[in-house]
Structure formats: C-alpha cells, structure tokens
Amino acid sequence: MNKYKFTQYFENEVLRKRPYLTKEICIKIVENYIKSEHQENNRFRFWGKCNELEGKILRVVTLEDKTTIHNAFLDRRFKP
C-alpha cells in the first residue's frame, strides 16, 4: 500500500460518502483491472470486478501517475 497515495478529495469526500469502499479495495482494482483508459485532465480510469461488493463493477480514477487514487464508485453502466 506504500506505493499508493490518495488525494484529499478521496480521503475527505469519497470515503465519507461511500462507506462500503476501502483503500485496499481501490488498490486491488487498479492492480487487477479488467479495463483501463485515459480520460481528460490526464487522469486514468480503471474498472474491475469487486468480490467484496457482490461482484459489482467498481471504477477507480487515478491521477496521471496511476498511483494517486482520486475517486471511486460503482459503475452500473460498465460495458467491457
């Protein structure tokens, strides 16, 4: 986990609004994603199946370094 950092937004807003998420779950998605893509503002999206959340798809957004986690949420519209 030392390799990863978290933005203030993630720490103060994401974890508060989504108590079902943990830093460990988000790291697991970034390291074992099923799809990733570059998005605007030099950020990256990673999608992965989250066994801890009944196999639902979680989207994790990182900054350009791909190790600073900025946002995460369930993505009900994901299409592989």
CNS distance restraints for C-alpha pairs under 8 A (distance, minus, plus):
assign (resid   1 and name CA) (resid  24 and name CA) 7.65 0.50 0.50
assign (resid   1 and name CA) (resid  27 and name CA) 7.62 0.50 0.50
assign (resid   3 and name CA) (resid  67 and name CA) 6.87 0.50 0.50
assign (resid   4 and name CA) (resid  27 and name CA) 7.59 0.50 0.50
assign (resid   4 and name CA) (resid  67 and name CA) 4.90 0.50 0.50
assign (resid   4 and name CA) (resid  68 and name CA) 5.79 0.50 0.50
assign (resid   4 and name CA) (resid  69 and name CA) 7.32 0.50 0.50
assign (resid   5 and name CA) (resid  67 and name CA) 6.23 0.50 0.50
assign (resid   5 and name CA) (resid  68 and name CA) 4.53 0.50 0.50
assign (resid   5 and name CA) (resid  69 and name CA) 6.25 0.50 0.50
assign (resid   6 and name CA) (resid  10 and name CA) 6.10 0.50 0.50
assign (resid   6 and name CA) (resid  11 and name CA) 6.58 0.50 0.50
assign (resid   6 and name CA) (resid  68 and name CA) 5.16 0.50 0.50
assign (resid   6 and name CA) (resid  69 and name CA) 4.81 0.50 0.50
assign (resid   6 and name CA) (resid  70 and name CA) 6.14 0.50 0.50
assign (resid   7 and name CA) (resid  11 and name CA) 6.35 0.50 0.50
assign (resid   7 and name CA) (resid  68 and name CA) 6.64 0.50 0.50
assign (resid   7 and name CA) (resid  69 and name CA) 6.31 0.50 0.50
assign (resid   7 and name CA) (resid  70 and name CA) 5.28 0.50 0.50
assign (resid   8 and name CA) (resid  12 and name CA) 5.89 0.50 0.50
assign (resid   8 and name CA) (resid  13 and name CA) 8.00 0.50 0.50
assign (resid   9 and name CA) (resid  13 and name CA) 5.38 0.50 0.50
assign (resid   9 and name CA) (resid  14 and name CA) 6.72 0.50 0.50
assign (resid   9 and name CA) (resid  70 and name CA) 6.59 0.50 0.50
assign (resid   9 and name CA) (resid  71 and name CA) 7.68 0.50 0.50
assign (resid  10 and name CA) (resid  14 and name CA) 4.73 0.50 0.50
assign (resid  10 and name CA) (resid  15 and name CA) 6.30 0.50 0.50
assign (resid  10 and name CA) (resid  69 and name CA) 7.07 0.50 0.50
assign (resid  10 and name CA) (resid  70 and name CA) 5.18 0.50 0.50
assign (resid  10 and name CA) (resid  71 and name CA) 5.67 0.50 0.50
assign (resid  11 and name CA) (resid  15 and name CA) 5.86 0.50 0.50
assign (resid  11 and name CA) (resid  16 and name CA) 7.71 0.50 0.50
assign (resid  12 and name CA) (resid  16 and name CA) 6.28 0.50 0.50
assign (resid  13 and name CA) (resid  17 and name CA) 5.93 0.50 0.50
assign (resid  14 and name CA) (resid  18 and name CA) 5.85 0.50 0.50
assign (resid  14 and name CA) (resid  71 and name CA) 6.41 0.50 0.50
assign (resid  14 and name CA) (resid  72 and name CA) 6.99 0.50 0.50
assign (resid  15 and name CA) (resid  19 and name CA) 5.72 0.50 0.50
assign (resid  15 and name CA) (resid  21 and name CA) 6.39 0.50 0.50
assign (resid  15 and name CA) (resid  22 and name CA) 7.15 0.50 0.50
assign (resid  18 and name CA) (resid  73 and name CA) 7.76 0.50 0.50
assign (resid  20 and name CA) (resid  53 and name CA) 7.94 0.50 0.50
assign (resid  21 and name CA) (resid  25 and name CA) 6.62 0.50 0.50
assign (resid  21 and name CA) (resid  26 and name CA) 7.47 0.50 0.50
assign (resid  22 and name CA) (resid  26 and name CA) 6.54 0.50 0.50
assign (resid  23 and name CA) (resid  27 and name CA) 6.22 0.50 0.50
assign (resid  24 and name CA) (resid  28 and name CA) 6.15 0.50 0.50
assign (resid  25 and name CA) (resid  29 and name CA) 6.45 0.50 0.50
assign (resid  25 and name CA) (resid  50 and name CA) 7.53 0.50 0.50
assign (resid  25 and name CA) (resid  52 and name CA) 7.83 0.50 0.50
assign (resid  26 and name CA) (resid  30 and name CA) 6.44 0.50 0.50
assign (resid  26 and name CA) (resid  60 and name CA) 6.36 0.50 0.50
assign (resid  26 and name CA) (resid  69 and name CA) 7.84 0.50 0.50
assign (resid  26 and name CA) (resid  72 and name CA) 7.12 0.50 0.50
assign (resid  27 and name CA) (resid  31 and name CA) 6.18 0.50 0.50
assign (resid  28 and name CA) (resid  32 and name CA) 5.93 0.50 0.50
assign (resid  28 and name CA) (resid  33 and name CA) 7.99 0.50 0.50
assign (resid  29 and name CA) (resid  33 and name CA) 5.15 0.50 0.50
assign (resid  29 and name CA) (resid  46 and name CA) 6.86 0.50 0.50
assign (resid  29 and name CA) (resid  47 and name CA) 6.65 0.50 0.50
assign (resid  29 and name CA) (resid  48 and name CA) 5.16 0.50 0.50
assign (resid  29 and name CA) (resid  49 and name CA) 7.43 0.50 0.50
assign (resid  29 and name CA) (resid  50 and name CA) 7.43 0.50 0.50
assign (resid  29 and name CA) (resid  58 and name CA) 7.46 0.50 0.50
assign (resid  29 and name CA) (resid  59 and name CA) 7.94 0.50 0.50
assign (resid  29 and name CA) (resid  60 and name CA) 7.09 0.50 0.50
assign (resid  30 and name CA) (resid  46 and name CA) 5.87 0.50 0.50
assign (resid  30 and name CA) (resid  47 and name CA) 7.69 0.50 0.50
assign (resid  30 and name CA) (resid  48 and name CA) 7.76 0.50 0.50
assign (resid  30 and name CA) (resid  60 and name CA) 6.97 0.50 0.50
assign (resid  32 and name CA) (resid  48 and name CA) 6.87 0.50 0.50
assign (resid  33 and name CA) (resid  46 and name CA) 5.86 0.50 0.50
assign (resid  33 and name CA) (resid  47 and name CA) 5.42 0.50 0.50
assign (resid  33 and name CA) (resid  48 and name CA) 4.62 0.50 0.50
assign (resid  33 and name CA) (resid  49 and name CA) 7.73 0.50 0.50
assign (resid  34 and name CA) (resid  46 and name CA) 7.58 0.50 0.50
assign (resid  34 and name CA) (resid  47 and name CA) 5.84 0.50 0.50
assign (resid  34 and name CA) (resid  48 and name CA) 5.22 0.50 0.50
assign (resid  34 and name CA) (resid  49 and name CA) 7.54 0.50 0.50
assign (resid  34 and name CA) (resid  80 and name CA) 7.90 0.50 0.50
assign (resid  35 and name CA) (resid  46 and name CA) 5.91 0.50 0.50
assign (resid  35 and name CA) (resid  47 and name CA) 5.31 0.50 0.50
assign (resid  35 and name CA) (resid  48 and name CA) 7.06 0.50 0.50
assign (resid  35 and name CA) (resid  80 and name CA) 7.14 0.50 0.50
assign (resid  36 and name CA) (resid  44 and name CA) 7.02 0.50 0.50
assign (resid  36 and name CA) (resid  45 and name CA) 5.37 0.50 0.50
assign (resid  36 and name CA) (resid  46 and name CA) 4.41 0.50 0.50
assign (resid  36 and name CA) (resid  47 and name CA) 6.27 0.50 0.50
assign (resid  37 and name CA) (resid  44 and name CA) 5.74 0.50 0.50
assign (resid  37 and name CA) (resid  45 and name CA) 5.37 0.50 0.50
assign (resid  37 and name CA) (resid  46 and name CA) 6.86 0.50 0.50
assign (resid  38 and name CA) (resid  42 and name CA) 6.96 0.50 0.50
assign (resid  38 and name CA) (resid  43 and name CA) 6.11 0.50 0.50
assign (resid  38 and name CA) (resid  44 and name CA) 4.55 0.50 0.50
assign (resid  38 and name CA) (resid  45 and name CA) 6.38 0.50 0.50
assign (resid  39 and name CA) (resid  43 and name CA) 5.32 0.50 0.50
assign (resid  39 and name CA) (resid  44 and name CA) 5.49 0.50 0.50
assign (resid  39 and name CA) (resid  45 and name CA) 6.79 0.50 0.50
assign (resid  42 and name CA) (resid  63 and name CA) 6.65 0.50 0.50
assign (resid  42 and name CA) (resid  64 and name CA) 5.13 0.50 0.50
assign (resid  43 and name CA) (resid  61 and name CA) 6.72 0.50 0.50
assign (resid  43 and name CA) (resid  62 and name CA) 5.63 0.50 0.50
assign (resid  43 and name CA) (resid  63 and name CA) 4.58 0.50 0.50
assign (resid  43 and name CA) (resid  64 and name CA) 4.91 0.50 0.50
assign (resid  43 and name CA) (resid  66 and name CA) 7.81 0.50 0.50
assign (resid  44 and name CA) (resid  61 and name CA) 5.56 0.50 0.50
assign (resid  44 and name CA) (resid  62 and name CA) 5.28 0.50 0.50
assign (resid  44 and name CA) (resid  63 and name CA) 6.40 0.50 0.50
assign (resid  44 and name CA) (resid  64 and name CA) 6.52 0.50 0.50
assign (resid  44 and name CA) (resid  66 and name CA) 6.75 0.50 0.50
assign (resid  45 and name CA) (resid  59 and name CA) 6.56 0.50 0.50
assign (resid  45 and name CA) (resid  60 and name CA) 5.77 0.50 0.50
assign (resid  45 and name CA) (resid  61 and name CA) 4.62 0.50 0.50
assign (resid  45 and name CA) (resid  62 and name CA) 6.61 0.50 0.50
assign (resid  46 and name CA) (resid  59 and name CA) 5.54 0.50 0.50
assign (resid  46 and name CA) (resid  60 and name CA) 5.14 0.50 0.50
assign (resid  46 and name CA) (resid  61 and name CA) 6.35 0.50 0.50
assign (resid  47 and name CA) (resid  57 and name CA) 6.54 0.50 0.50
assign (resid  47 and name CA) (resid  58 and name CA) 5.63 0.50 0.50
assign (resid  47 and name CA) (resid  59 and name CA) 4.50 0.50 0.50
assign (resid  47 and name CA) (resid  60 and name CA) 6.41 0.50 0.50
assign (resid  48 and name CA) (resid  57 and name CA) 5.49 0.50 0.50
assign (resid  48 and name CA) (resid  58 and name CA) 5.53 0.50 0.50
assign (resid  48 and name CA) (resid  59 and name CA) 6.72 0.50 0.50
assign (resid  49 and name CA) (resid  55 and name CA) 5.40 0.50 0.50
assign (resid  49 and name CA) (resid  56 and name CA) 5.67 0.50 0.50
assign (resid  49 and name CA) (resid  57 and name CA) 4.61 0.50 0.50
assign (resid  49 and name CA) (resid  58 and name CA) 6.34 0.50 0.50
assign (resid  50 and name CA) (resid  54 and name CA) 6.78 0.50 0.50
assign (resid  50 and name CA) (resid  55 and name CA) 4.82 0.50 0.50
assign (resid  50 and name CA) (resid  56 and name CA) 5.48 0.50 0.50
assign (resid  50 and name CA) (resid  57 and name CA) 5.96 0.50 0.50
assign (resid  50 and name CA) (resid  58 and name CA) 6.36 0.50 0.50
assign (resid  51 and name CA) (resid  55 and name CA) 4.43 0.50 0.50
assign (resid  51 and name CA) (resid  56 and name CA) 7.19 0.50 0.50
assign (resid  56 and name CA) (resid  74 and name CA) 7.04 0.50 0.50
assign (resid  56 and name CA) (resid  75 and name CA) 7.93 0.50 0.50
assign (resid  56 and name CA) (resid  76 and name CA) 7.89 0.50 0.50
assign (resid  57 and name CA) (resid  74 and name CA) 5.83 0.50 0.50
assign (resid  57 and name CA) (resid  75 and name CA) 5.64 0.50 0.50
assign (resid  57 and name CA) (resid  76 and name CA) 6.93 0.50 0.50
assign (resid  57 and name CA) (resid  78 and name CA) 7.19 0.50 0.50
assign (resid  58 and name CA) (resid  72 and name CA) 6.89 0.50 0.50
assign (resid  58 and name CA) (resid  73 and name CA) 5.64 0.50 0.50
assign (resid  58 and name CA) (resid  74 and name CA) 4.44 0.50 0.50
assign (resid  58 and name CA) (resid  75 and name CA) 5.61 0.50 0.50
assign (resid  59 and name CA) (resid  72 and name CA) 5.48 0.50 0.50
assign (resid  59 and name CA) (resid  73 and name CA) 5.49 0.50 0.50
assign (resid  59 and name CA) (resid  74 and name CA) 6.08 0.50 0.50
assign (resid  59 and name CA) (resid  75 and name CA) 5.95 0.50 0.50
assign (resid  60 and name CA) (resid  69 and name CA) 7.21 0.50 0.50
assign (resid  60 and name CA) (resid  70 and name CA) 7.68 0.50 0.50
assign (resid  60 and name CA) (resid  71 and name CA) 5.79 0.50 0.50
assign (resid  60 and name CA) (resid  72 and name CA) 4.27 0.50 0.50
assign (resid  60 and name CA) (resid  73 and name CA) 6.74 0.50 0.50
assign (resid  61 and name CA) (resid  69 and name CA) 6.10 0.50 0.50
assign (resid  61 and name CA) (resid  70 and name CA) 5.61 0.50 0.50
assign (resid  61 and name CA) (resid  71 and name CA) 5.00 0.50 0.50
assign (resid  61 and name CA) (resid  72 and name CA) 6.07 0.50 0.50
assign (resid  62 and name CA) (resid  66 and name CA) 5.26 0.50 0.50
assign (resid  62 and name CA) (resid  67 and name CA) 6.48 0.50 0.50
assign (resid  62 and name CA) (resid  68 and name CA) 5.37 0.50 0.50
assign (resid  62 and name CA) (resid  69 and name CA) 4.36 0.50 0.50
assign (resid  62 and name CA) (resid  70 and name CA) 5.19 0.50 0.50
assign (resid  62 and name CA) (resid  71 and name CA) 6.99 0.50 0.50
assign (resid  63 and name CA) (resid  67 and name CA) 7.13 0.50 0.50
assign (resid  63 and name CA) (resid  68 and name CA) 5.49 0.50 0.50
assign (resid  63 and name CA) (resid  69 and name CA) 6.53 0.50 0.50
assign (resid  63 and name CA) (resid  70 and name CA) 6.57 0.50 0.50
assign (resid  64 and name CA) (resid  68 and name CA) 7.93 0.50 0.50
